[in-house]
């Protein structure tokens, strides 16, 4: 594997700052985002929103121990009605956005992305570890101007866990979109040397201020190695970096899965779905098209 010290890449890098009593993750996505949004598949604003959703999904998933699929889903009453990004425990990511082009605001309309594109709604985190395991889900309202605001509100109100999140996605002058996420959380089980501080809340405040000082130009800079970025932020307190986890785009669709779905419908409904004697099914995640002609459908219902 390529060391994230050398390239921008696609990875999650966990770290810890003992003197401040915080742990965190740095996420950088490059090819994963390019593969996910495709060539002109989404308008610019929607592509950026989906890219940041994917980065947030990777950040949240990497903080959990699970064997299955972590899903982040945002639903709203705005032009973008659904955002979905998930990651398997093996680091395979996929995502898509459902939007109404007719009501989508123009790029010059401005305003915060969440209220402008998603509107009112909710953000849901789900962990599915398959049959025989309990399914975990957490839901929070879409409150704030960004998805980072929504995530911080959830951790503060539902988990009572001090959390600072920074998300961003930008295209370079060649139209190449990169996404990044940075999260720090106060460790409830980690004590700090309070003799160093006049106020016991001061270590967390310093960690939050340092996180807020991180610029998008640093987070998304392909020439700035990840470990250098962390050292730049926390060199006065000392930062410990752990083994990084590579991530990649991978869709789980297959012809067999779609066949299993089609065969669950009554044959009369299948016939109603036909257009020019075939059924065409497009995967919402990867845009791959599966065609089923009369021969295929007869074999399914044989």
VEXDREN-2710 file (C-alpha; in Angstrom, 1 decimal):
% VEXDREN-2710
k/r/px/py/pz
1/UNK/0.0/0.0/0.0
2/UNK/1.1/3.5/-0.7
3/UNK/1.9/5.6/2.4
4/UNK/-0.6/8.5/2.8
5/UNK/2.5/10.6/3.7
6/UNK/3.4/10.6/0.0
7/UNK/0.1/11.2/-1.9
8/UNK/-3.4/12.6/-1.4
9/UNK/-5.0/9.2/-2.1
10/UNK/-8.1/7.7/-0.6
11/UNK/-7.8/6.8/3.0
12/UNK/-8.8/7.3/6.7
13/UNK/-6.0/8.2/9.1
14/UNK/-6.8/7.9/12.8
15/UNK/-4.8/10.0/15.3
16/UNK/-4.7/10.9/19.0
17/UNK/-3.5/13.9/21.0
18/UNK/-3.1/12.7/24.5
19/UNK/-2.2/16.2/26.0
20/UNK/-5.6/17.5/24.8
21/UNK/-7.5/14.3/25.6
22/UNK/-8.8/13.9/22.0
23/UNK/-8.9/11.4/19.2
24/UNK/-9.8/12.0/15.6
25/UNK/-9.8/10.9/12.0
26/UNK/-8.5/12.6/8.8
27/UNK/-10.2/11.5/5.6
28/UNK/-9.1/12.3/2.1
29/UNK/-11.0/11.0/-1.0
30/UNK/-9.9/11.4/-4.5
31/UNK/-10.5/8.6/-7.0
32/UNK/-13.3/7.3/-4.8
33/UNK/-15.2/10.6/-5.3
34/UNK/-14.4/10.7/-9.0
35/UNK/-15.7/7.2/-9.6
36/UNK/-18.8/7.9/-7.4
37/UNK/-20.0/11.1/-9.1
38/UNK/-19.1/10.0/-12.7
39/UNK/-18.7/12.2/-15.7
40/UNK/-21.3/14.9/-15.5
41/UNK/-23.7/12.7/-13.7
42/UNK/-24.6/15.4/-11.2
43/UNK/-24.8/19.2/-11.2
44/UNK/-21.8/20.8/-9.5
45/UNK/-23.6/21.7/-6.2
46/UNK/-25.1/18.2/-5.9
47/UNK/-21.7/16.6/-6.7
48/UNK/-20.1/18.6/-4.0
49/UNK/-22.8/17.8/-1.5
50/UNK/-22.6/14.0/-2.3
51/UNK/-18.8/14.1/-2.0
52/UNK/-18.9/15.7/1.4
53/UNK/-21.6/13.1/2.4
54/UNK/-19.2/10.4/1.4
55/UNK/-16.4/11.9/3.4
56/UNK/-18.6/12.2/6.5
57/UNK/-19.7/8.6/6.0
58/UNK/-16.1/7.4/6.0
59/UNK/-15.3/9.5/9.1
60/UNK/-18.3/8.2/11.1
61/UNK/-17.9/4.6/10.0
62/UNK/-14.2/4.5/10.9
63/UNK/-15.0/5.4/14.5
64/UNK/-17.1/2.2/14.9
65/UNK/-16.2/-1.5/15.3
66/UNK/-18.5/-3.4/12.9
67/UNK/-18.5/-6.2/10.4
68/UNK/-21.0/-5.2/7.7
69/UNK/-22.2/-2.0/6.2
70/UNK/-22.4/1.5/7.7
71/UNK/-24.9/3.8/5.9
72/UNK/-25.3/7.6/6.1
73/UNK/-28.6/8.8/4.7
74/UNK/-30.0/12.4/4.5
75/UNK/-33.6/13.0/3.5
76/UNK/-35.2/16.4/3.0
77/UNK/-38.0/18.3/1.3
78/UNK/-35.6/20.4/-0.8
79/UNK/-34.4/19.9/-4.4
80/UNK/-32.1/17.1/-3.2
81/UNK/-34.6/14.7/-1.6
82/UNK/-32.1/11.9/-0.8
83/UNK/-28.4/11.6/-0.2
84/UNK/-26.9/8.1/0.6
85/UNK/-23.4/7.0/1.2
86/UNK/-22.3/3.7/2.7
87/UNK/-19.0/1.9/3.6
88/UNK/-18.4/-1.7/4.2
89/UNK/-16.0/-2.8/7.0
90/UNK/-13.6/-3.6/4.2
91/UNK/-13.5/0.0/3.1
92/UNK/-15.7/-0.3/0.0
93/UNK/-17.7/2.9/-0.6
94/UNK/-20.7/3.9/-2.8
95/UNK/-23.3/6.6/-2.8
96/UNK/-25.9/8.5/-4.8
97/UNK/-28.1/11.5/-4.7
98/UNK/-31.7/11.9/-5.8
99/UNK/-32.5/15.4/-7.0
100/UNK/-35.1/17.4/-8.9
101/UNK/-33.3/19.4/-11.6
102/UNK/-36.4/21.6/-12.1
103/UNK/-36.3/23.0/-8.6
104/UNK/-32.5/23.0/-8.1
105/UNK/-31.2/26.4/-7.2
106/UNK/-28.7/28.1/-9.5
107/UNK/-25.1/28.4/-8.5
108/UNK/-25.4/32.1/-7.9
109/UNK/-28.3/31.7/-5.4
110/UNK/-25.8/31.3/-2.5
111/UNK/-26.9/30.3/0.9
112/UNK/-25.8/27.4/3.1
113/UNK/-25.9/24.0/1.3
114/UNK/-28.2/22.0/3.7
115/UNK/-31.2/24.4/3.9
116/UNK/-30.7/25.4/0.2
117/UNK/-30.5/21.9/-1.3
118/UNK/-31.9/19.5/1.3
119/UNK/-34.3/21.7/3.2
120/UNK/-36.0/20.3/6.3
121/UNK/-35.5/16.7/7.1
122/UNK/-33.3/14.3/9.0
123/UNK/-29.9/12.6/8.9
124/UNK/-29.7/8.9/9.8
125/UNK/-26.7/6.6/10.6
126/UNK/-27.2/2.9/10.3
127/UNK/-25.0/-0.1/11.0
128/UNK/-26.1/-3.4/9.5
129/UNK/-24.1/-6.5/10.4
130/UNK/-26.3/-9.0/8.6
131/UNK/-28.7/-11.7/9.7
132/UNK/-28.5/-12.6/13.4
133/UNK/-27.3/-9.2/14.5
134/UNK/-29.2/-6.2/15.8
135/UNK/-29.4/-3.3/13.5
136/UNK/-28.2/0.0/15.0
137/UNK/-29.7/3.3/13.8
138/UNK/-29.4/6.9/15.0
139/UNK/-31.4/9.8/13.7
140/UNK/-31.0/13.6/14.0
141/UNK/-32.7/16.6/12.4
142/UNK/-31.0/18.5/9.6
143/UNK/-30.1/21.4/11.8
144/UNK/-27.4/23.9/10.7
145/UNK/-26.0/25.1/7.4
146/UNK/-23.8/22.1/6.7
147/UNK/-23.6/18.4/7.2
148/UNK/-20.8/19.0/9.6
149/UNK/-23.2/21.1/11.8
150/UNK/-25.7/18.3/11.7
151/UNK/-23.2/15.7/12.8
152/UNK/-21.9/17.9/15.6
153/UNK/-25.4/18.5/16.9
154/UNK/-26.1/14.8/16.9
155/UNK/-23.0/14.0/19.0
156/UNK/-23.6/16.9/21.4
157/UNK/-27.3/16.2/22.0
158/UNK/-27.6/12.5/21.6
159/UNK/-24.2/11.1/22.6
160/UNK/-23.2/13.9/25.0
161/UNK/-19.8/13.7/23.3
162/UNK/-17.9/16.9/22.4
163/UNK/-17.1/16.7/18.7
164/UNK/-15.7/19.1/16.1
165/UNK/-16.2/18.2/12.4
166/UNK/-14.8/19.9/9.3
167/UNK/-16.0/18.8/5.8
168/UNK/-15.1/20.2/2.4
169/UNK/-15.1/19.3/-1.3
170/UNK/-13.7/21.4/-4.1
171/UNK/-12.7/21.0/-7.8
172/UNK/-9.3/22.1/-9.0
173/UNK/-8.8/24.2/-12.2
174/UNK/-9.1/21.0/-14.2
175/UNK/-12.5/20.0/-12.7
176/UNK/-11.0/17.2/-10.6
177/UNK/-13.1/16.9/-7.4
178/UNK/-11.6/16.0/-4.0
179/UNK/-13.3/15.6/-0.7
180/UNK/-11.9/15.7/2.8
181/UNK/-13.1/15.3/6.4
182/UNK/-11.5/16.1/9.8
183/UNK/-13.0/15.1/13.1
184/UNK/-11.8/15.4/16.7
185/UNK/-13.7/14.0/19.7
186/UNK/-13.1/14.4/23.4
187/UNK/-12.2/11.1/24.9
188/UNK/-14.5/10.4/27.9
189/UNK/-12.1/7.7/29.2
190/UNK/-8.9/9.8/28.7
191/UNK/-7.8/12.0/31.6
192/UNK/-5.4/15.0/30.9
193/UNK/-2.9/16.5/33.3
194/UNK/-5.1/19.3/34.8
195/UNK/-2.1/20.8/36.5
196/UNK/-1.2/22.2/33.1
197/UNK/-4.5/23.9/32.7
198/UNK/-6.3/26.5/34.8
199/UNK/-9.7/25.3/33.4
200/UNK/-10.5/21.6/32.9
201/UNK/-12.4/22.5/29.7
202/UNK/-9.5/24.4/28.2
203/UNK/-7.9/21.3/26.5
204/UNK/-11.1/20.6/24.5
205/UNK/-11.5/24.3/23.6
206/UNK/-8.0/24.3/22.3
207/UNK/-8.6/21.2/20.2
208/UNK/-11.8/22.8/18.8
209/UNK/-10.1/26.0/18.0
210/UNK/-7.2/24.2/16.2
211/UNK/-9.7/22.2/14.2
212/UNK/-11.6/25.4/13.2
213/UNK/-8.3/26.9/12.0
214/UNK/-7.8/24.2/9.4
215/UNK/-8.4/25.6/6.0
216/UNK/-9.9/23.8/3.0
217/UNK/-6.8/24.6/1.1
218/UNK/-4.9/22.5/3.6
219/UNK/-7.4/19.7/4.0
220/UNK/-7.7/19.2/0.2
221/UNK/-4.1/20.0/-0.8
222/UNK/-2.7/17.0/-2.7
223/UNK/0.8/18.4/-2.1
224/UNK/0.4/18.5/1.7
225/UNK/1.0/15.0/3.2
226/UNK/-1.5/13.9/5.8
227/UNK/1.0/13.5/8.6
228/UNK/2.5/16.9/7.9
229/UNK/-1.0/18.4/8.2
230/UNK/-1.5/16.8/11.6
231/UNK/1.9/17.9/12.8
232/UNK/1.2/21.4/11.6
233/UNK/-1.9/21.5/13.7
234/UNK/-0.8/19.7/16.9
235/UNK/3.0/20.0/17.0
236/UNK/3.0/21.9/20.3
237/UNK/1.0/19.1/22.0
238/UNK/2.3/16.1/20.2
239/UNK/0.1/13.9/17.9
240/UNK/0.2/10.1/17.6
241/UNK/-0.8/8.7/14.2
242/UNK/-2.1/5.2/13.8
243/UNK/-2.3/2.8/10.8
244/UNK/-4.3/4.2/8.0
245/UNK/-7.2/2.5/6.3
246/UNK/-7.5/2.6/2.5
247/UNK/-10.9/3.1/0.9
248/UNK/-12.2/2.7/-2.6
249/UNK/-15.3/3.0/-4.7
250/UNK/-17.2/-0.3/-5.3
251/UNK/-20.8/-1.0/-6.1
252/UNK/-22.5/-4.1/-4.9
253/UNK/-25.0/-4.4/-7.7
254/UNK/-25.1/-7.5/-9.8
255/UNK/-27.4/-9.2/-12.3
256/UNK/-28.2/-11.9/-9.8
257/UNK/-29.4/-9.3/-7.2
258/UNK/-31.7/-7.6/-9.7
259/UNK/-33.0/-11.0/-10.9
260/UNK/-34.0/-11.8/-7.3
261/UNK/-35.8/-8.5/-7.0
262/UNK/-37.7/-8.9/-10.3
263/UNK/-38.8/-12.4/-9.5
264/UNK/-40.4/-11.1/-6.3
265/UNK/-43.0/-9.1/-8.4
266/UNK/-46.1/-10.7/-9.9
267/UNK/-45.7/-11.6/-13.6
268/UNK/-48.5/-9.1/-14.5
269/UNK/-46.5/-6.3/-13.0
270/UNK/-43.3/-7.4/-14.7
271/UNK/-45.2/-7.3/-18.1
272/UNK/-46.4/-3.8/-17.3
273/UNK/-42.8/-2.7/-16.7
274/UNK/-41.7/-3.7/-20.2
275/UNK/-40.8/-1.1/-22.8
276/UNK/-40.1/-2.3/-26.3
277/UNK/-40.4/-5.9/-25.0
278/UNK/-37.5/-5.5/-22.5
279/UNK/-37.0/-4.3/-18.9
280/UNK/-34.2/-1.9/-18.3
281/UNK/-32.9/-1.6/-14.8
282/UNK/-30.3/1.1/-13.9
283/UNK/-28.3/0.9/-10.7
284/UNK/-28.7/4.2/-8.8
285/UNK/-25.2/3.9/-7.3
286/UNK/-23.0/3.2/-10.4
287/UNK/-25.4/4.0/-13.3
288/UNK/-24.8/0.5/-14.8
289/UNK/-27.7/-0.6/-16.9
290/UNK/-29.0/-4.2/-16.9
291/UNK/-31.3/-5.4/-19.8
292/UNK/-33.7/-8.2/-19.5
293/UNK/-35.4/-9.4/-22.7
294/UNK/-38.2/-11.8/-23.2
295/UNK/-35.9/-14.8/-23.0
296/UNK/-34.4/-13.7/-19.8
297/UNK/-37.8/-13.0/-18.2
298/UNK/-39.2/-16.4/-19.3
299/UNK/-36.2/-18.1/-17.7
300/UNK/-36.8/-16.1/-14.5
301/UNK/-40.4/-17.3/-14.2
302/UNK/-39.9/-20.8/-15.5
END
